Amino acid sequence: MNPIEEKSQFEQRKLIYLDLNFQIICAVALIAVLGVSSITPAFPSLAKELKVNPSDVGLLITVFTFPAVVLGPVIDILADRWGRKKIIIISLFLYGIAGTACAFSRNFNLLLCLRFLQGIGAASLFSLSITLIGDLYTRNRHTTAISYNTTITNVGTATYPTIGGALATMGWYYPFMLPVVAIPIGLLVLFALKNPEPKGDRNRQVDLGNVAKVLKNRKLFGLFIASAGNFVLLYGAYITYLPQLTNDIFQASPVTIGMLLSSVYVAIAITSSQLGKLARRFKPKTLIQASFILYALAMLIVPLMPNIWFLLIPTTIFGISLGISFHSIQTLLANLAPREYMTTILSINRTFLGLGQTLGPLLMGIVFVLGGIYSVFYVGVGFAILIFFVFRYCTCI
């Protein structure tokens, strides 16, 4: 590459980085990933203060992620008809008001209702932020914008648990105040975002007609199951019940819990950045299968750790597993998907991902009630092995 081309690429990246539209989009994406990882370090304290059974605390995640599963397609239709900007503004204000109200609730049932409303606000934020990048940037600029946005959201998800843990040392409700930042971002979108809006509705009947065809493809169905499996394990075992384990067994402070949860996301980010090297040596299918073996190993050794800082070993292994699996699934979906079905396939995959986020805390909560905290991780081992074999069977043809 000659110096002129290098300079041109540098200026291109610099222009995107300094573009106010792009900065607003990144702010919206950061809000989208705030809702879970920032509050989980406070779960043990919350359960104690509100006299809630620890097995029920996971409902705070379930009611938050559930609206995205059910309302995601509806909100996409409204965004096409009314405009993306209007939907994002409404979503941010609902997210900010309901989320901040959670900090002032001292009744668990009310807290669940407010989290559900916050989840409605969150349902479309991340997908629409990616859609806006597609609306505003093309070709190389689109790739650069996606890369920057991914890096920024990875930094957010990696730091939110530590921030939430630090706030939780002052009281369980302080991390729930973080969504207030969605309100000024909503105002920023209202007055400063300049984006083109879609002209005419997408053909939703074609999309719906494609769903049945896609689900009949066994290889694609295996990838959808793997996507759901990733997030059953992440949201069910690690995000919801690792804080409880560290509190019960090691009497860890919220800050320490937050740091342990952050280590998962740091490992994900580092692994994702190096995945190209692995992809050159191994097929995506092989990497996905290996990731579920690593999941099983990570959860198997959690109850064996003699010291709280030894838990960094399984959390790092878990993060590596998710970093490998998530991006390898995206690669295989892109390789297997006919171009005319790509939108439908990505939408179905997001639905399965959301199902994993929603069902994980529920399923592991039942396990916790029946067998205690360690059983969550032992059942997680069995679940990871089950997904390994289901995925292997679905993709063996």
N, C-alpha and C positions, 0 to 999 in steps of 0.2 A: 504493500500500500504506500503510495507516494505521499509526501508531506501535505499536498493540497487536499487529497482525499481525507487524510487524518484530521486536518483543520476543519473541513466541512462536516465530518461526523461529530467532532467536538462541539461545533457551533450548533448543530442540530440538537444534540443532547442538552446543551446549555439553554437553548430557547425553550424546549419542552419543560425543563426544570424550573424556569423562571416564568412560565406562562401561568397567569392567575387562574385560568380555567382548570388547568391541571392540578394546581395546588388545592383548589376547592374540591376537586374529585378525590384527591388523596385524603383530604380531611373527612369527606363522607365515608370513604372506605375504612378509615381508622375508627370512626364511630361504629361502623357495622361490626367490627371484630372486638369491640369493647365489652359487649353485654354479658359475656360468660367468664372469661379468664380473669377479669378484674375483681369479681366478687367471691370466687370460690375459696380464696384463703380465709375469708371471714365465716365460712360455713360452720366450723366447730363452735366459734363464739356465738354465732346466731342461734344455733341449736340450743346452746346452754341458756342464753338470755331469754329466748322466747319459749323455752321449755318444749321444744319440738324434738320428736324422735329423729335421730340422725338419718334413719332410712327414708324419711320424708323430705329431707332438705334438697335432695336431687330433683324434686318437683319444681324447684325454682329454675332449673335448667329446662326441664321438659315443657313447662307452660310457655317459656320464652321461645324455644325453637319450633314448637308445634305450629304456630301461625304460618311460618315460612313454607311448611309442607303443604298446608291446605290452601293458603291464600296466594302463594307465589305465582301460579298461573293467572289468577284473577287480576292481581296487581300488574302483571305484565301486559294484560289486555288493556287495563285502564291507562297504563303509561303510554301505550300506542295511541289510544283515543284522545286522552286529555293532555298528553305531553309529559315527558320524563321529569321536567323541572317541577311541575306542580305536584307530582306524586312524591318526589324527593323532599320537597318543602314540607308537605303534610306529614310525611313519615318522620322527618327529623323533629318536628315540633311534638308529635305524639310520643316519640321515643324519649325526648328530653323531659317533657312534663311528667309522663307516667313513671319514667325511670327515676327521676329525682324524688317524686312522691314516695317511692319505696323507702327512701332514707328516713321518712317521718312516720312510717307505719310501725306499730308495735303489736300488730295482730297478724299471724301467719297467713290466715285465709285471705285477708285484705292484700297482703304482700303478694300472694299468688295471683290475685286478680290484676294488680298493678303490673306485675311482670308479664302477664298475658297481653295487656295493652301495649307494653313496651315492645314485646315480641312482634305485635302487628306492625308497629313502627319500623322495626328492624328488618321485617320480612323481605323487603326489596332493595335495601340500601346497597348491599355489596354487588348484587347482579346488575343493578342500574348504574353503579359507578363504573363497572367494566363496559357496559353498553355505551355510556357517555364517551369513554375513550375511543370506542369504535366509531362513534358519530363524529368526533372531533379530529381524529388523526388517521392517516392512511399509510400503508406500506411500512417503510422503515421507521417512520415516526410513531406508528402504532405499536410496533415491536418495542421500541425504546420506552414509550410511555407505559406499556404493560410491565416491562422489566422494572422500571422505577417504582411503579405502584405496588408491585409484588414485594419489592425490597422494603418499602415503607411500611406496608401492612405486616410483614414478617417482624420488623422491629417493634411495631405496636404490640402484636400478640406475645412477643418475647418479654416485653417490659411491663405489660399490664398486670400480670400476677404479682410482681414485686411491688409495683405501685399500690395495688389493692391491699397487699399484705401490710405495707407500711401504714396505710390509712387505717386498716383494721385494728392496729395496736391502740388507736384512740377510741375505738368503738366499732362494733360490727357494722353499723349503718353508714359509716363514712365512705366506704367504697361505692355505696349506692348513690352517692352524690355526684359521681363522675359524669353521668349522662347529661347533667346540666349544660355541658359544653355543646351539646347538639343544638341547643336553641340559637346561640350566636352563629353557628355554622349554617343553620337554616336561614337566618337573615342574610348571611353572605351569599348563599345560593340564590335567594330571592332578588337581591339587588346587584350582584356582581357576576353571576354565572351567565355566560353567553354561549348558548349551544343551539345547534339546529335541531328542530323537532321532526319526527317522522311524518311523511305525507301519506295519509291513507292507512288503513288497518292491514296488518298482516293477515294472510289467509289461515285462520285458526283451524278451519275444517281440515285443511291439508295436514297441519301439524297433528291434529287428533287422529286422523286416519293413519298417520305414520307410526303412532305409538304401538299399535297392535303388531305391525310388521317388525318393529325393532325388538319388542319383547320376545318374539318367536326365535330370535337369533340367540342360540345358546351361549356363544362366546361373549356377546354383549351383556347378556343376563348375568353371566359369571362376574363380569367387571362391575356391574351394578351392585351385586351382592358383596363383592370385595370393598366397594366404596362404603356401603352401609356398615360392614364389619369394622373398618378402620375407626369409624366414629362411635360405634357402640363401645369399643374398647377405650377410646380416648375420653369420651364424655361420661361413660359409665364407670369405668374402673379408675382412671387416673385423675381426671378433673374433679369428679365428685367425691371419691372415697380415699384417694391418697391424702388429702388434707385431714380427713377423719382419722386415718391410721397414724399419721405423724403426731396428731394431737393426743390420741389415746395411748399410744405406745411410748412416744418420746417427749410428750408434753411440749411440743414445738410451738413457738410463737407464730403469729400470722406472717411476720416478715420472713421467717425461715420457710414456712409453707409456700409463700409466694416465690421465693428464690428457687425452691425445688420444682415448682410448676413451670417457672420460667426456663429452667434447664431443658425441659422437654422441647420447648419452642426454639431455643437456641440450637439444639441438636437438629431439629427439623430444618432450620434455615441453613446451617452449615452443610448438611447432607444434600439439600436441594441444590446448593451452589456447586457441588462436586458430582452431581448425578451424571453429567455428561461423560465423565471418565468411566463410570460403571456401565453406562449404556453402550459404550463402545465395545465392552468386553462380554456383556451378558444381555440376553433377550429380555424385554420388559416382562414377559410372562414368568421367567425365572426369577427376576428381581421381586415380583409381587409375591411369589410363593415363598421366597427366602424371608420376606418381610414378616409374614405371619409366623414363621418359625422363630424369628427374633422377638416378635410380640410375646409368644409363649414363654420364651426364655426370660424376658424382662419381668413378666408377671410372676413367674415361678420363683424368682430369687427375691422378690420384694419382702416376703415374710421372713426371709433368712438373714436380712441385713442386721448386724449387731449394733450399728450406730446410725444416727440420722443422716450423717453426711455420706455414709455408704449408699444411701438411697440414690445418690447421684449416678451410680452405676446403672441400675435399672431404668431410671428416667432418661438417661442418655441413650441407652439401647432402644427404648421405646420411641424416642424422637427420631433416631436413625431409621427405625422401621417405618414410621409414618412418612418421613421424608422420601424414602425409597418408594413406598407403595403408592402414595398419592400421585406423584408425578409420573410414575410408570403406568398407572391406570389412565391418566390423561393422554399419554403417548399412545397406548393401545387403542383407546377410543378414537383418537384421530386417525390411526392407521386402518381400523376396521370399519369406520363409519362411512357409508356412501355420502357424498357431498350434499345431496338433496335432503338427507336425513340428519345432518349434523346438528341443527338447532334443536330438533326433537330429542336427539340422543343426549345432548348436554343438559337439556331440561330434565329428562328422566334421571340422569345421573345425579343432578342436584337434589331431586326428590328423594332418591335413595340415601344420599348423604344426610339430608335433613331427617329422614326416618331413623338413621343411626344415632344422630344427636338427640332425638326425642326419646327413643326407646331405651337407649343405653342407661340413663339414670334410673328409669323405671325397673328394668330387668335386674340391674345390680342392686337396687334397693330391696327387691324381693329376696335376692340371695343374701344380702346383709341381715335381713330379719331372720331368715332361716338358719344361717350358719355363722354369722359374725363377720368381723372385718376381714380376716384372712381369707375367708371363703370367697369373697369378691374376686380376689386375685387368682385363686386356684380355679374358680369357674372361668375366669378370663383366659387361663391357659387352655382349658378344654374348648372354649369358644373359638380361640385363635386356630387351634388345630382343626376344628370342624370347618371353619371358613377356608382353610388351606385345602382340604379335600374337596369341598364343594367347588371351589374355584378351579382346582385341578381337573375335576370331572367335566365342568362346563367348557373348559378350554382345551380339552384333549383332542378334539376333532380338528 
